[in-house]
Each structure stands twice: as C-alpha cells, then as structure tokens.
Amino acid sequence: MAEIVKIAAPGRSRSSRLATAVVIILFLVILAAMAPLLAKYRGMPQVWVGKLEAMSQSQPAAPATHVKQTVWVNRRSGLYYCPDSKFYGKMRPGSSMPQEAALLKGFRPGDGQACR
C-alpha cells in the first residue's frame, strides 16, 4: 500500500495544484479584461507628442528688445513683469533681472508686451 500512496502524490498535494490553477485562471481573466484598455491607450504617447509639438510651434516669438529695463521674473509661471505692473516684486518665487536676460532665459512678458 505504501507504493500506491507514492504514485498518487507525485510532489504537490491536490489542493496546492488547484490553488495554482485558480491563480493562473484569475490572472488570465484580469489580463483579458485589461486588453481593451491597453489597446486604447497604446497610441497615446504619439498623440501627446503631437500636441506638445503643436503647442511649441504656436508660441509667439520673443519680442525684439534691447532695453536694459529691470523686470521681476516669476520662476514658477515663466512670466516677467515690468516695474509699472501691479505684480512687480510680488510674485513668488521670483527675482529681478534685466529684461534682455529674462527673454534669453525663455521668460515671457506677463501682459504680452515687452516693457517700454
């Protein structure tokens, strides 16, 4: 009778094999449920890149100016403000620098026009 027991139980118990089968089946069901989502968002990075490229092309060029006017630069928003603006010196985090340097660093005028 000892030989029969060894043949019936070759390594793992029946409940262990059943648990493994259940886990595999659950994994496959979850994967099948996620497949439509994965297919839907597969092309999204290309769409995002296209939108970013369109946004960068639509940015207006920096106005040509040679004025050494000191402006207040807001590092968080990427905008600068002229001394006659109500936001000059009040927007944090910020610092002052010449308008020419602000334009070269990529900051844009807060009101859309360079300082006079």
Buried (B, 14 or more C-beta within 10 A) or exposed (E): EEEEEEEEEEEEEEEEEEEEEEEEEEEEEEEEEEEEEEEEEEEEEEEEEEEEEEEEEEEEEBEEBEBEBBBBBBEEBEBBBBEEBEBBEEBEEBEBBEBBBBBEEEBBBBBEEBBE
